[in-house]
Amino acid sequence: MKMKQTFNISGMSCEHCVARVEGAINALPGVKKVKINLKKNNGVVKYDDTQLTTEKIVEAVSAAGYPTEAA
């Protein structure tokens, strides 16, 4: 089933940061769409919950250097 989840992402300061976060999320299986908002320090991810969990997304973004939590 498709899920839509918003994440609060800390530490982003430029478009390069946005690209790193998008890359970390897009590398995960089951990701359908990623929209990162630098001004709001958050992102919305649409994904297939049979292939991916919210926790895995948080882990991937945090591992890329941006502390993250589900909103």
mmCIF file of the N, C-alpha and C atoms, coordinates in Angstrom:
data_MODEL
# 
_entry.id   MODEL 
# 
loop_
_atom_site.group_PDB 
_atom_site.id 
_atom_site.type_symbol 
_atom_site.label_atom_id 
_atom_site.label_alt_id 
_atom_site.label_comp_id 
_atom_site.label_asym_id 
_atom_site.label_entity_id 
_atom_site.label_seq_id 
_atom_site.pdbx_PDB_ins_code 
_atom_site.Cartn_x 
_atom_site.Cartn_y 
_atom_site.Cartn_z 
_atom_site.occupancy 
_atom_site.B_iso_or_equiv 
_atom_site.pdbx_formal_charge 
_atom_site.auth_seq_id 
_atom_site.auth_comp_id 
_atom_site.auth_asym_id 
_atom_site.auth_atom_id 
_atom_site.pdbx_PDB_model_num 
ATOM 1   N N  . MET A 1 1  ? 0.838  -1.181 0.000  1.00 0.00 ? 1  MET A N  1 
ATOM 2   C CA . MET A 1 1  ? 0.000  0.000  0.000  1.00 0.00 ? 1  MET A CA 1 
ATOM 3   C C  . MET A 1 1  ? 0.884  1.246  0.000  1.00 0.00 ? 1  MET A C  1 
ATOM 4   N N  . LYS A 1 2  ? 0.469  2.256  -0.725 1.00 0.00 ? 2  LYS A N  1 
ATOM 5   C CA . LYS A 1 2  ? 1.221  3.505  -0.753 1.00 0.00 ? 2  LYS A CA 1 
ATOM 6   C C  . LYS A 1 2  ? 0.975  4.287  0.529  1.00 0.00 ? 2  LYS A C  1 
ATOM 7   N N  . MET A 1 3  ? 2.065  4.794  1.075  1.00 0.00 ? 3  MET A N  1 
ATOM 8   C CA . MET A 1 3  ? 2.003  5.611  2.281  1.00 0.00 ? 3  MET A CA 1 
ATOM 9   C C  . MET A 1 3  ? 2.585  6.981  1.963  1.00 0.00 ? 3  MET A C  1 
ATOM 10  N N  . LYS A 1 4  ? 2.144  7.986  2.717  1.00 0.00 ? 4  LYS A N  1 
ATOM 11  C CA . LYS A 1 4  ? 2.687  9.336  2.599  1.00 0.00 ? 4  LYS A CA 1 
ATOM 12  C C  . LYS A 1 4  ? 3.055  9.776  4.003  1.00 0.00 ? 4  LYS A C  1 
ATOM 13  N N  . GLN A 1 5  ? 4.327  10.129 4.208  1.00 0.00 ? 5  GLN A N  1 
ATOM 14  C CA . GLN A 1 5  ? 4.799  10.497 5.533  1.00 0.00 ? 5  GLN A CA 1 
ATOM 15  C C  . GLN A 1 5  ? 5.638  11.763 5.445  1.00 0.00 ? 5  GLN A C  1 
ATOM 16  N N  . THR A 1 6  ? 5.433  12.665 6.397  1.00 0.00 ? 6  THR A N  1 
ATOM 17  C CA . THR A 1 6  ? 6.250  13.869 6.512  1.00 0.00 ? 6  THR A CA 1 
ATOM 18  C C  . THR A 1 6  ? 7.338  13.624 7.545  1.00 0.00 ? 6  THR A C  1 
ATOM 19  N N  . PHE A 1 7  ? 8.530  14.134 7.262  1.00 0.00 ? 7  PHE A N  1 
ATOM 20  C CA . PHE A 1 7  ? 9.674  13.991 8.158  1.00 0.00 ? 7  PHE A CA 1 
ATOM 21  C C  . PHE A 1 7  ? 10.245 15.363 8.468  1.00 0.00 ? 7  PHE A C  1 
ATOM 22  N N  . ASN A 1 8  ? 10.606 15.593 9.742  1.00 0.00 ? 8  ASN A N  1 
ATOM 23  C CA . ASN A 1 8  ? 11.327 16.795 10.146 1.00 0.00 ? 8  ASN A CA 1 
ATOM 24  C C  . ASN A 1 8  ? 12.812 16.474 10.024 1.00 0.00 ? 8  ASN A C  1 
ATOM 25  N N  . ILE A 1 9  ? 13.544 17.303 9.276  1.00 0.00 ? 9  ILE A N  1 
ATOM 26  C CA . ILE A 1 9  ? 14.942 17.035 8.970  1.00 0.00 ? 9  ILE A CA 1 
ATOM 27  C C  . ILE A 1 9  ? 15.785 18.206 9.464  1.00 0.00 ? 9  ILE A C  1 
ATOM 28  N N  . SER A 1 10 ? 16.757 17.931 10.331 1.00 0.00 ? 10 SER A N  1 
ATOM 29  C CA . SER A 1 10 ? 17.620 18.973 10.889 1.00 0.00 ? 10 SER A CA 1 
ATOM 30  C C  . SER A 1 10 ? 18.935 19.053 10.122 1.00 0.00 ? 10 SER A C  1 
ATOM 31  N N  . GLY A 1 11 ? 19.533 20.236 10.123 1.00 0.00 ? 11 GLY A N  1 
ATOM 32  C CA . GLY A 1 11 ? 20.885 20.395 9.601  1.00 0.00 ? 11 GLY A CA 1 
ATOM 33  C C  . GLY A 1 11 ? 21.009 20.758 8.135  1.00 0.00 ? 11 GLY A C  1 
ATOM 34  N N  . MET A 1 12 ? 19.899 20.883 7.418  1.00 0.00 ? 12 MET A N  1 
ATOM 35  C CA . MET A 1 12 ? 19.987 21.267 6.006  1.00 0.00 ? 12 MET A CA 1 
ATOM 36  C C  . MET A 1 12 ? 20.179 22.782 5.908  1.00 0.00 ? 12 MET A C  1 
ATOM 37  N N  . SER A 1 13 ? 21.159 23.208 5.083  1.00 0.00 ? 13 SER A N  1 
ATOM 38  C CA . SER A 1 13 ? 21.409 24.639 4.946  1.00 0.00 ? 13 SER A CA 1 
ATOM 39  C C  . SER A 1 13 ? 21.479 25.113 3.499  1.00 0.00 ? 13 SER A C  1 
ATOM 40  N N  . CYS A 1 14 ? 21.470 24.168 2.541  1.00 0.00 ? 14 CYS A N  1 
ATOM 41  C CA . CYS A 1 14 ? 21.605 24.568 1.136  1.00 0.00 ? 14 CYS A CA 1 
ATOM 42  C C  . CYS A 1 14 ? 21.023 23.485 0.224  1.00 0.00 ? 14 CYS A C  1 
ATOM 43  N N  . GLU A 1 15 ? 21.020 23.771 -1.072 1.00 0.00 ? 15 GLU A N  1 
ATOM 44  C CA . GLU A 1 15 ? 20.483 22.810 -2.039 1.00 0.00 ? 15 GLU A CA 1 
ATOM 45  C C  . GLU A 1 15 ? 21.319 21.529 -2.099 1.00 0.00 ? 15 GLU A C  1 
ATOM 46  N N  . HIS A 1 16 ? 22.610 21.634 -1.792 1.00 0.00 ? 16 HIS A N  1 
ATOM 47  C CA . HIS A 1 16 ? 23.448 20.431 -1.743 1.00 0.00 ? 16 HIS A CA 1 
ATOM 48  C C  . HIS A 1 16 ? 22.936 19.487 -0.653 1.00 0.00 ? 16 HIS A C  1 
ATOM 49  N N  . CYS A 1 17 ? 22.552 20.045 0.477  1.00 0.00 ? 17 CYS A N  1 
ATOM 50  C CA . CYS A 1 17 ? 21.990 19.235 1.566  1.00 0.00 ? 17 CYS A CA 1 
ATOM 51  C C  . CYS A 1 17 ? 20.705 18.548 1.099  1.00 0.00 ? 17 CYS A C  1 
ATOM 52  N N  . VAL A 1 18 ? 19.866 19.301 0.412  1.00 0.00 ? 18 VAL A N  1 
ATOM 53  C CA . VAL A 1 18 ? 18.613 18.745 -0.104 1.00 0.00 ? 18 VAL A CA 1 
ATOM 54  C C  . VAL A 1 18 ? 18.911 17.573 -1.034 1.00 0.00 ? 18 VAL A C  1 
ATOM 55  N N  . ALA A 1 19 ? 19.894 17.741 -1.912 1.00 0.00 ? 19 ALA A N  1 
ATOM 56  C CA . ALA A 1 19 ? 20.253 16.677 -2.851 1.00 0.00 ? 19 ALA A CA 1 
ATOM 57  C C  . ALA A 1 19 ? 20.759 15.435 -2.120 1.00 0.00 ? 19 ALA A C  1 
ATOM 58  N N  . ARG A 1 20 ? 21.528 15.624 -1.052 1.00 0.00 ? 20 ARG A N  1 
ATOM 59  C CA . ARG A 1 20 ? 22.023 14.471 -0.277 1.00 0.00 ? 20 ARG A CA 1 
ATOM 60  C C  . ARG A 1 20 ? 20.873 13.725 0.390  1.00 0.00 ? 20 ARG A C  1 
ATOM 61  N N  . VAL A 1 21 ? 19.935 14.477 0.953  1.00 0.00 ? 21 VAL A N  1 
ATOM 62  C CA . VAL A 1 21 ? 18.776 13.851 1.600  1.00 0.00 ? 21 VAL A CA 1 
ATOM 63  C C  . VAL A 1 21 ? 17.938 13.107 0.564  1.00 0.00 ? 21 VAL A C  1 
ATOM 64  N N  . GLU A 1 22 ? 17.673 13.751 -0.560 1.00 0.00 ? 22 GLU A N  1 
ATOM 65  C CA . GLU A 1 22 ? 16.901 13.096 -1.623 1.00 0.00 ? 22 GLU A CA 1 
ATOM 66  C C  . GLU A 1 22 ? 17.599 11.828 -2.095 1.00 0.00 ? 22 GLU A C  1 
ATOM 67  N N  . GLY A 1 23 ? 18.909 11.886 -2.256 1.00 0.00 ? 23 GLY A N  1 
ATOM 68  C CA . GLY A 1 23 ? 19.664 10.719 -2.697 1.00 0.00 ? 23 GLY A CA 1 
ATOM 69  C C  . GLY A 1 23 ? 19.589 9.576  -1.706 1.00 0.00 ? 23 GLY A C  1 
ATOM 70  N N  . ALA A 1 24 ? 19.689 9.903  -0.419 1.00 0.00 ? 24 ALA A N  1 
ATOM 71  C CA . ALA A 1 24 ? 19.616 8.871  0.618  1.00 0.00 ? 24 ALA A CA 1 
ATOM 72  C C  . ALA A 1 24 ? 18.253 8.190  0.611  1.00 0.00 ? 24 ALA A C  1 
ATOM 73  N N  . ILE A 1 25 ? 17.200 8.965  0.421  1.00 0.00 ? 25 ILE A N  1 
ATOM 74  C CA . ILE A 1 25 ? 15.850 8.398  0.417  1.00 0.00 ? 25 ILE A CA 1 
ATOM 75  C C  . ILE A 1 25 ? 15.583 7.630  -0.875 1.00 0.00 ? 25 ILE A C  1 
ATOM 76  N N  . ASN A 1 26 ? 15.954 8.213  -2.006 1.00 0.00 ? 26 ASN A N  1 
ATOM 77  C CA . ASN A 1 26 ? 15.697 7.554  -3.293 1.00 0.00 ? 26 ASN A CA 1 
ATOM 78  C C  . ASN A 1 26 ? 16.453 6.241  -3.457 1.00 0.00 ? 26 ASN A C  1 
ATOM 79  N N  . ALA A 1 27 ? 17.513 6.039  -2.694 1.00 0.00 ? 27 ALA A N  1 
ATOM 80  C CA . ALA A 1 27 ? 18.278 4.793  -2.767 1.00 0.00 ? 27 ALA A CA 1 
ATOM 81  C C  . ALA A 1 27 ? 17.547 3.630  -2.095 1.00 0.00 ? 27 ALA A C  1 
ATOM 82  N N  . LEU A 1 28 ? 16.505 3.931  -1.346 1.00 0.00 ? 28 LEU A N  1 
ATOM 83  C CA . LEU A 1 28 ? 15.766 2.889  -0.627 1.00 0.00 ? 28 LEU A CA 1 
ATOM 84  C C  . LEU A 1 28 ? 14.736 2.226  -1.538 1.00 0.00 ? 28 LEU A C  1 
ATOM 85  N N  . PRO A 1 29 ? 14.519 0.922  -1.353 1.00 0.00 ? 29 PRO A N  1 
ATOM 86  C CA . PRO A 1 29 ? 13.504 0.230  -2.162 1.00 0.00 ? 29 PRO A CA 1 
ATOM 87  C C  . PRO A 1 29 ? 12.098 0.670  -1.766 1.00 0.00 ? 29 PRO A C  1 
ATOM 88  N N  . GLY A 1 30 ? 11.233 0.843  -2.743 1.00 0.00 ? 30 GLY A N  1 
ATOM 89  C CA . GLY A 1 30 ? 9.838  1.163  -2.460 1.00 0.00 ? 30 GLY A CA 1 
ATOM 90  C C  . GLY A 1 30 ? 9.500  2.638  -2.459 1.00 0.00 ? 30 GLY A C  1 
ATOM 91  N N  . VAL A 1 31 ? 10.505 3.512  -2.633 1.00 0.00 ? 31 VAL A N  1 
ATOM 92  C CA . VAL A 1 31 ? 10.251 4.954  -2.651 1.00 0.00 ? 31 VAL A CA 1 
ATOM 93  C C  . VAL A 1 31 ? 9.599  5.327  -3.977 1.00 0.00 ? 31 VAL A C  1 
ATOM 94  N N  . LYS A 1 32 ? 8.490  6.056  -3.902 1.00 0.00 ? 32 LYS A N  1 
ATOM 95  C CA . LYS A 1 32 ? 7.763  6.487  -5.095 1.00 0.00 ? 32 LYS A CA 1 
ATOM 96  C C  . LYS A 1 32 ? 8.013  7.956  -5.426 1.00 0.00 ? 32 LYS A C  1 
ATOM 97  N N  . LYS A 1 33 ? 8.069  8.816  -4.384 1.00 0.00 ? 33 LYS A N  1 
ATOM 98  C CA . LYS A 1 33 ? 8.248  10.253 -4.608 1.00 0.00 ? 33 LYS A CA 1 
ATOM 99  C C  . LYS A 1 33 ? 8.843  10.891 -3.361 1.00 0.00 ? 33 LYS A C  1 
ATOM 100 N N  . VAL A 1 34 ? 9.734  11.851 -3.575 1.00 0.00 ? 34 VAL A N  1 
ATOM 101 C CA . VAL A 1 34 ? 10.364 12.583 -2.475 1.00 0.00 ? 34 VAL A CA 1 
ATOM 102 C C  . VAL A 1 34 ? 10.258 14.071 -2.770 1.00 0.00 ? 34 VAL A C  1 
ATOM 103 N N  . LYS A 1 35 ? 9.817  14.847 -1.788 1.00 0.00 ? 35 LYS A N  1 
ATOM 104 C CA . LYS A 1 35 ? 9.752  16.311 -1.920 1.00 0.00 ? 35 LYS A CA 1 
ATOM 105 C C  . LYS A 1 35 ? 10.337 16.901 -0.647 1.00 0.00 ? 35 LYS A C  1 
ATOM 106 N N  . ILE A 1 36 ? 11.508 17.524 -0.770 1.00 0.00 ? 36 ILE A N  1 
ATOM 107 C CA . ILE A 1 36 ? 12.188 18.118 0.373  1.00 0.00 ? 36 ILE A CA 1 
ATOM 108 C C  . ILE A 1 36 ? 11.995 19.629 0.335  1.00 0.00 ? 36 ILE A C  1 
ATOM 109 N N  . ASN A 1 37 ? 11.674 20.226 1.492  1.00 0.00 ? 37 ASN A N  1 
ATOM 110 C CA . ASN A 1 37 ? 11.477 21.667 1.602  1.00 0.00 ? 37 ASN A CA 1 
ATOM 111 C C  . ASN A 1 37 ? 12.562 22.237 2.512  1.00 0.00 ? 37 ASN A C  1 
ATOM 112 N N  . LEU A 1 38 ? 13.531 22.913 1.915  1.00 0.00 ? 38 LEU A N  1 
ATOM 113 C CA . LEU A 1 38 ? 14.655 23.471 2.665  1.00 0.00 ? 38 LEU A CA 1 
ATOM 114 C C  . LEU A 1 38 ? 14.197 24.525 3.670  1.00 0.00 ? 38 LEU A C  1 
ATOM 115 N N  . LYS A 1 39 ? 13.288 25.402 3.276  1.00 0.00 ? 39 LYS A N  1 
ATOM 116 C CA . LYS A 1 39 ? 12.828 26.477 4.165  1.00 0.00 ? 39 LYS A CA 1 
ATOM 117 C C  . LYS A 1 39 ? 12.114 25.947 5.401  1.00 0.00 ? 39 LYS A C  1 
ATOM 118 N N  . LYS A 1 40 ? 11.347 24.880 5.230  1.00 0.00 ? 40 LYS A N  1 
ATOM 119 C CA . LYS A 1 40 ? 10.592 24.311 6.353  1.00 0.00 ? 40 LYS A CA 1 
ATOM 120 C C  . LYS A 1 40 ? 11.360 23.205 7.074  1.00 0.00 ? 40 LYS A C  1 
ATOM 121 N N  . ASN A 1 41 ? 12.535 22.841 6.560  1.00 0.00 ? 41 ASN A N  1 
ATOM 122 C CA . ASN A 1 41 ? 13.338 21.755 7.134  1.00 0.00 ? 41 ASN A CA 1 
ATOM 123 C C  . ASN A 1 41 ? 12.528 20.476 7.291  1.00 0.00 ? 41 ASN A C  1 
ATOM 124 N N  . ASN A 1 42 ? 11.815 20.128 6.209  1.00 0.00 ? 42 ASN A N  1 
ATOM 125 C CA . ASN A 1 42 ? 11.069 18.880 6.246  1.00 0.00 ? 42 ASN A CA 1 
ATOM 126 C C  . ASN A 1 42 ? 11.002 18.267 4.856  1.00 0.00 ? 42 ASN A C  1 
ATOM 127 N N  . GLY A 1 43 ? 10.415 17.109 4.807  1.00 0.00 ? 43 GLY A N  1 
ATOM 128 C CA . GLY A 1 43 ? 10.238 16.432 3.533  1.00 0.00 ? 43 GLY A CA 1 
ATOM 129 C C  . GLY A 1 43 ? 9.043  15.510 3.591  1.00 0.00 ? 43 GLY A C  1 
ATOM 130 N N  . VAL A 1 44 ? 8.453  15.267 2.429  1.00 0.00 ? 44 VAL A N  1 
ATOM 131 C CA . VAL A 1 44 ? 7.331  14.345 2.315  1.00 0.00 ? 44 VAL A CA 1 
ATOM 132 C C  . VAL A 1 44 ? 7.778  13.208 1.407  1.00 0.00 ? 44 VAL A C  1 
ATOM 133 N N  . VAL A 1 45 ? 7.562  11.994 1.877  1.00 0.00 ? 45 VAL A N  1 
ATOM 134 C CA . VAL A 1 45 ? 7.958  10.816 1.115  1.00 0.00 ? 45 VAL A CA 1 
ATOM 135 C C  . VAL A 1 45 ? 6.729  9.952  0.877  1.00 0.00 ? 45 VAL A C  1 
ATOM 136 N N  . LYS A 1 46 ? 6.525  9.581  -0.383 1.00 0.00 ? 46 LYS A N  1 
ATOM 137 C CA . LYS A 1 46 ? 5.497  8.600  -0.729 1.00 0.00 ? 46 LYS A CA 1 
ATOM 138 C C  . LYS A 1 46 ? 6.228  7.299  -1.003 1.00 0.00 ? 46 LYS A C  1 
ATOM 139 N N  . TYR A 1 47 ? 5.765  6.217  -0.370 1.00 0.00 ? 47 TYR A N  1 
ATOM 140 C CA . TYR A 1 47 ? 6.467  4.949  -0.501 1.00 0.00 ? 47 TYR A CA 1 
ATOM 141 C C  . TYR A 1 47 ? 5.518  3.772  -0.335 1.00 0.00 ? 47 TYR A C  1 
ATOM 142 N N  . ASP A 1 48 ? 5.998  2.620  -0.736 1.00 0.00 ? 48 ASP A N  1 
ATOM 143 C CA . ASP A 1 48 ? 5.255  1.366  -0.627 1.00 0.00 ? 48 ASP A CA 1 
ATOM 144 C C  . ASP A 1 48 ? 5.603  0.735  0.718  1.00 0.00 ? 48 ASP A C  1 
ATOM 145 N N  . ASP A 1 49 ? 4.625  0.687  1.627  1.00 0.00 ? 49 ASP A N  1 
ATOM 146 C CA . ASP A 1 49 ? 4.909  0.179  2.970  1.00 0.00 ? 49 ASP A CA 1 
ATOM 147 C C  . ASP A 1 49 ? 5.086  -1.334 3.036  1.00 0.00 ? 49 ASP A C  1 
ATOM 148 N N  . THR A 1 50 ? 4.937  -2.020 1.920  1.00 0.00 ? 50 THR A N  1 
ATOM 149 C CA . THR A 1 50 ? 5.259  -3.449 1.908  1.00 0.00 ? 50 THR A CA 1 
ATOM 150 C C  . THR A 1 50 ? 6.752  -3.655 1.669  1.00 0.00 ? 50 THR A C  1 
ATOM 151 N N  . GLN A 1 51 ? 7.448  -2.584 1.242  1.00 0.00 ? 51 GLN A N  1 
ATOM 152 C CA . GLN A 1 51 ? 8.877  -2.670 0.965  1.00 0.00 ? 51 GLN A CA 1 
ATOM 153 C C  . GLN A 1 51 ? 9.731  -1.828 1.901  1.00 0.00 ? 51 GLN A C  1 
ATOM 154 N N  . LEU A 1 52 ? 9.123  -0.872 2.589  1.00 0.00 ? 52 LEU A N  1 
ATOM 155 C CA . LEU A 1 52 ? 9.883  0.121  3.335  1.00 0.00 ? 52 LEU A CA 1 
ATOM 156 C C  . LEU A 1 52 ? 9.106  0.572  4.564  1.00 0.00 ? 52 LEU A C  1 
ATOM 157 N N  . THR A 1 53 ? 9.844  0.917  5.630  1.00 0.00 ? 53 THR A N  1 
ATOM 158 C CA . THR A 1 53 ? 9.214  1.424  6.850  1.00 0.00 ? 53 THR A CA 1 
ATOM 159 C C  . THR A 1 53 ? 9.668  2.863  7.109  1.00 0.00 ? 53 THR A C  1 
ATOM 160 N N  . THR A 1 54 ? 8.894  3.557  7.909  1.00 0.00 ? 54 THR A N  1 
ATOM 161 C CA . THR A 1 54 ? 9.254  4.908  8.330  1.00 0.00 ? 54 THR A CA 1 
ATOM 162 C C  . THR A 1 54 ? 10.611 4.897  9.020  1.00 0.00 ? 54 THR A C  1 
ATOM 163 N N  . GLU A 1 55 ? 10.849 3.889  9.835  1.00 0.00 ? 55 GLU A N  1 
ATOM 164 C CA . GLU A 1 55 ? 12.106 3.789  10.575 1.00 0.00 ? 55 GLU A CA 1 
ATOM 165 C C  . GLU A 1 55 ? 13.305 3.694  9.642  1.00 0.00 ? 55 GLU A C  1 
ATOM 166 N N  . LYS A 1 56 ? 13.170 2.960  8.548  1.00 0.00 ? 56 LYS A N  1 
ATOM 167 C CA . LYS A 1 56 ? 14.274 2.819  7.586  1.00 0.00 ? 56 LYS A CA 1 
ATOM 168 C C  . LYS A 1 56 ? 14.575 4.149  6.901  1.00 0.00 ? 56 LYS A C  1 
ATOM 169 N N  . ILE A 1 57 ? 13.540 4.934  6.637  1.00 0.00 ? 57 ILE A N  1 
ATOM 170 C CA . ILE A 1 57 ? 13.748 6.252  6.033  1.00 0.00 ? 57 ILE A CA 1 
ATOM 171 C C  . ILE A 1 57 ? 14.482 7.156  7.019  1.00 0.00 ? 57 ILE A C  1 
ATOM 172 N N  . VAL A 1 58 ? 14.048 7.161  8.273  1.00 0.00 ? 58 VAL A N  1 
ATOM 173 C CA . VAL A 1 58 ? 14.711 7.958  9.312  1.00 0.00 ? 58 VAL A CA 1 
ATOM 174 C C  . VAL A 1 58 ? 16.175 7.548  9.431  1.00 0.00 ? 58 VAL A C  1 
ATOM 175 N N  . GLU A 1 59 ? 16.444 6.242  9.456  1.00 0.00 ? 59 GLU A N  1 
ATOM 176 C CA . GLU A 1 59 ? 17.819 5.744  9.567  1.00 0.00 ? 59 GLU A CA 1 
ATOM 177 C C  . GLU A 1 59 ? 18.676 6.206  8.392  1.00 0.00 ? 59 GLU A C  1 
ATOM 178 N N  . ALA A 1 60 ? 18.143 6.133  7.176  1.00 0.00 ? 60 ALA A N  1 
ATOM 179 C CA . ALA A 1 60 ? 18.910 6.497  5.982  1.00 0.00 ? 60 ALA A CA 1 
ATOM 180 C C  . ALA A 1 60 ? 19.266 7.980  5.974  1.00 0.00 ? 60 ALA A C  1 
ATOM 181 N N  . VAL A 1 61 ? 18.320 8.832  6.310  1.00 0.00 ? 61 VAL A N  1 
ATOM 182 C CA . VAL A 1 61 ? 18.577 10.274 6.302  1.00 0.00 ? 61 VAL A CA 1 
ATOM 183 C C  . VAL A 1 61 ? 19.515 10.651 7.448  1.00 0.00 ? 61 VAL A C  1 
ATOM 184 N N  . SER A 1 62 ? 19.310 10.054 8.607  1.00 0.00 ? 62 SER A N  1 
ATOM 185 C CA . SER A 1 62 ? 20.187 10.318 9.746  1.00 0.00 ? 62 SER A CA 1 
ATOM 186 C C  . SER A 1 62 ? 21.613 9.867  9.446  1.00 0.00 ? 62 SER A C  1 
ATOM 187 N N  . ALA A 1 63 ? 21.760 8.713  8.782  1.00 0.00 ? 63 ALA A N  1 
ATOM 188 C CA . ALA A 1 63 ? 23.084 8.202  8.417  1.00 0.00 ? 63 ALA A CA 1 
ATOM 189 C C  . ALA A 1 63 ? 23.784 9.119  7.413  1.00 0.00 ? 63 ALA A C  1 
ATOM 190 N N  . ALA A 1 64 ? 23.006 9.863  6.628  1.00 0.00 ? 64 ALA A N  1 
ATOM 191 C CA . ALA A 1 64 ? 23.579 10.812 5.669  1.00 0.00 ? 64 ALA A CA 1 
ATOM 192 C C  . ALA A 1 64 ? 24.026 12.106 6.357  1.00 0.00 ? 64 ALA A C  1 
ATOM 193 N N  . GLY A 1 65 ? 23.763 12.219 7.663  1.00 0.00 ? 65 GLY A N  1 
ATOM 194 C CA . GLY A 1 65 ? 24.229 13.371 8.425  1.00 0.00 ? 65 GLY A CA 1 
ATOM 195 C C  . GLY A 1 65 ? 23.173 14.387 8.800  1.00 0.00 ? 65 GLY A C  1 
ATOM 196 N N  . TYR A 1 66 ? 21.907 14.016 8.637  1.00 0.00 ? 66 TYR A N  1 
ATOM 197 C CA . TYR A 1 66 ? 20.816 14.943 8.917  1.00 0.00 ? 66 TYR A CA 1 
ATOM 198 C C  . TYR A 1 66 ? 19.836 14.298 9.893  1.00 0.00 ? 66 TYR A C  1 
ATOM 199 N N  . PRO A 1 67 ? 19.922 14.650 11.185 1.00 0.00 ? 67 PRO A N  1 
ATOM 200 C CA . PRO A 1 67 ? 19.005 14.063 12.165 1.00 0.00 ? 67 PRO A CA 1 
ATOM 201 C C  . PRO A 1 67 ? 17.552 14.246 11.724 1.00 0.00 ? 67 PRO A C  1 
ATOM 202 N N  . THR A 1 68 ? 16.806 13.159 11.791 1.00 0.00 ? 68 THR A N  1 
ATOM 203 C CA . THR A 1 68 ? 15.463 13.133 11.219 1.00 0.00 ? 68 THR A CA 1 
ATOM 204 C C  . THR A 1 68 ? 14.496 12.418 12.143 1.00 0.00 ? 68 THR A C  1 
ATOM 205 N N  . GLU A 1 69 ? 13.238 12.858 12.103 1.00 0.00 ? 69 GLU A N  1 
ATOM 206 C CA . GLU A 1 69 ? 12.174 12.161 12.821 1.00 0.00 ? 69 GLU A CA 1 
ATOM 207 C C  . GLU A 1 69 ? 10.890 12.274 12.020 1.00 0.00 ? 69 GLU A C  1 
ATOM 208 N N  . ALA A 1 70 ? 10.031 11.291 12.171 1.00 0.00 ? 70 ALA A N  1 
ATOM 209 C CA . ALA A 1 70 ? 8.721  11.343 11.522 1.00 0.00 ? 70 ALA A CA 1 
ATOM 210 C C  . ALA A 1 70 ? 7.896  12.420 12.203 1.00 0.00 ? 70 ALA A C  1 
ATOM 211 N N  . ALA A 1 71 ? 7.184  13.201 11.416 1.00 0.00 ? 71 ALA A N  1 
ATOM 212 C CA . ALA A 1 71 ? 6.367  14.291 11.970 1.00 0.00 ? 71 ALA A CA 1 
ATOM 213 C C  . ALA A 1 71 ? 5.012  13.763 12.402 1.00 0.00 ? 71 ALA A C  1 
# 
